[in-house]
Amino acid sequence: MITQKLDEVEDDEDKLEFAPKEIAVVQGRVGQKELIRKFLKQYYLRDDPVLVAAGLNKSNVLLDFFTKNIKEEIVLLAINPKSGRVLGVACNIVVYPDTAKKIKEEAAKEIKDDPAYRMVCFFADVTEKAKLFERFGINETFDCSFLATHPSIRKKGVGKYLVLSSRELARSIGYPLFRIDCTSIFSSRIACKMQMEKLPTRQFADYVDTKGTPWITAVPGPPNNKLEVYFDRLCPNLCTNFPLPPPQPKKKKRGWF
């Protein structure tokens, strides 16, 4: 049971004591959206390298758009079971082939702040260009969209534990594919340690609007200056629909042998 009050999220930064064994991951419940929002505001929005570089790490407009349609039941919370304090959040969503298009349309209607609008379109474009629906012939994916942990328990495996738990939740429900878009070296390391499959690495400038202008121009420096899409096939029979490249002709050996 989660006992943390909303006003405790921003006030307990220096008070939490954490041991790796004192962790439990639970599914969110209806009515906890504001708690999830405040945690993401404090520990995702202000720390994400892409949002910091774009000057959007204090954007309530962006945060409101990100969280307005989340389903608490598939959000995972890492808590201290003794105190009930929230230590981490994995915000998961279900994505369909038309989700990216709908997100761009909604953003155009609802977001008047141009940098925030372009950031939303950037994330939607990542989904479109991954082409996982076309690649595997599927109609839905389970995505870990936002991952945040309290500063006092970082580098202790809690983020990885949340992503692992999210993948198992997706598998138990029956989704065919689990995905995470990594915009920082930290999430990339988690996905790599989980031995997830990876699409070719892209630069932020690869994601452009209809005029060919990158959706975001202020990007973080190394090692957070690239984007990597990782995924896991949860259905054992899931095979790619993309044709394999033609075999390369063997080179003739030179010399005496």
N, C-alpha and C positions, 0 to 999 in steps of 0.2 A: 504494500500500500504506500502511495506517495503522499507524504505529509507536508512537503515543502510549500510554504505560502508564496504568493507572487512577489511580495516585497522582499523576500529573502534572496531572490535570485541575484540581485545586484549588490547585496550588502555582505555576502559571506565569503568574499574572495580570499581573505586571509585567515579564515577560521576553520576551514575544512581540514581534517586529518584523514589520510587515506592509506590503506594497506591493500595490495593487489588482491588478497583473498576476500576483502570486504567489498564485494561488488555483486550486484544482481542486475540483470537486464529484464525489463518488463515491457509489455505492450502498453501504449497509451490508452486512455479511456476518453470517451465522449465528454466534453466539458473542460478538457485540459489544453485546448488550443492556445489560450493566453499564456499559460505557463510555458509551453513550448516556444511561443513567439518571443517571450522575454529572455529565455535562455539563448536562443539563436541571436537575438539582438546583442547580447552581452558577449557571447563567446564564439559566434560565427561571423556575424556581420563586421565586427570591428577588427577581426584578425585575418580574414581571408585575403590572400595576397592580391588577387585580381580586383576585389572591391576596394582595397586600400589604395592601389595604384590609380584606380579610376576616381578616387575621391568620393566613393559611395558607401563607405564603411559606417556612415551615420544616417543613411537614407531610410527613413521610415516608410516612404513611398514604395521603395523596392522591397522592404521587408513585408509590408502589408500585402503586396502582390504575390510574393513567394508563398505566404502562409495562408492566404484566404481560403483556399480550396483543399488544404491538407486533410487527410482522414486520420484522426488521432489513433485509430485502432491499428494502423500499420506503422506508426511512428514508434521507435524503440527508445526507451529511457534507461540509462545506466544510473543506478541509485545505490546509496549506502543503505543496506537493509535495516541497520540499527536506527539510524536517524531519519531515513526516508528522504534525505537530501538528493537532489538531482545532480549528477556529476557529468553526464554526457547525453547527447541526443543524436540519433540517426533518423533523419527525416526522409522517409521512403514514400514514393508515389508510384502509381501504376500509369504507364505511358502506352498510348495507342498510336496507330499510324497517322492520325490526324491531329494529335495533341500539339505538336509544334506549330502547325498552322493556326490552330485555335488560340494558342498562347499569344502569337504575334497579333492576331486580330483583336483580342481582348486588351492587350497592352496599348495598341493604337488608340483604342476608345477611352481607356481609363487613366493612362499615365501621360501627364502633360510635361513632366520633366524629361527633357531629351536624353541626357546621359543615362538615367534610369531605364527609359524605354529601350535604348540601344543595348543596354546590358541584358535585359530580358530577351531581346531578339537574338543576342549572341548565344545565350544558353539554349534557346529554341533551335538555332541553326546547328549547334553541335549535335542535337538529336537527329535532325534531318540528314546531315552529311555523314553520320555514322552508318546509315542505311541498314540497320540491323533487321528491320522488318523485311526488306527485300532480300537481304542476304540469307535469311533463315526461313522465310515464308511463314512468319508468325504474325499474330494480331495484337500482341501485348507483351510488355516487358515490365519487370519490377526493378525500379531504379532507386538507388540510395543517392538522393539529390543533395542533401546537406548533412555534414558531419561536424559536430562540435563537442569539445570536451572542456571541462573546467581546468584552468591553468595548473592547479595543484596536483592533478593526476595525469598530466601529459607525459609521454614517453614511458608509460607503464603498461601499454598494451590495451588500454580501455577502448581506444578508437578501433583497433583491429577487432576486438571482441564484439563491438557494436556492429561492424560490417559483417563479420562472420554470422552473428545472430540474425542480421537482416537477410543474408543469403539463405539461411535455414528456414526463416519464416516464409520467404518466397517459395522455397522448395515444398514446404509443408502445405501451402495453399494450392500449389499446382501451377505456378507460373513457369513458362518454358525457359526464360532467360533472365539472369540478374546482371545489372549493369551499374557502373559507377564512373562518372566523368571526373577526372582528377585535374584540378587546376592548381595544385600545389604539390611540392615534393613529398609532403607528409602523407597525403592520401595515395599518391603513386606508390610509395614504399609499402603501404598496407596492402594494396592490390597485388603488388609484385610478390610480397611474402605469402599471399594467399594463392599464388600460382595461377592467377586469372589470365585469360587470353587477352591480348592487347591489339588494338587496331594501330595502323601506322601513326606515329606521332605527328601532330600538326602544330603549326605556329598560330598564334592568335590572329595574325593578319590574314590567315587563310579563310576566315569567316567574314564574309562581306555582304553588304546590302545590294539592292538591285542596280545601284550605280557603280558597284565595284569598290566602294569605300569600306574599309574594315569597320565592323560594328563597334569595336573598341580600339582606341589608338594609344591610350596610356596603359602600358602593360608592365607587370613587375619584372624586375631583373632576375638573372640566374640565381638559383636553379628553378625558379618558378615562372620562367618565360615561355613555357610550352604547355600544350594540353594533351592529355592522354586518356583515351577511352578504353576501359577494361570491362570484360564481361565473362560470365560463366554460363555454360549450357547446363541447365537444370534437368532438361529432358535428355535421356541417354541416346535417343535416336535423332537428335537435332543435327542436321547436316546442312552445310552451306549450299545455297542455290546458285552461287556465283561460279561460272566456269573456271576451271583451273587454267593457268597460262600454258600456252603450247610448249612442249618439251624443246629444249635447246639442242641443236645438232652437236654431236660429239666432235671435239677438235681432233684432227689427225695428229698422231704423235710424230715428232721429228727425231731424227737421229737414227742410231743403229737398232734400237729396240722398239 
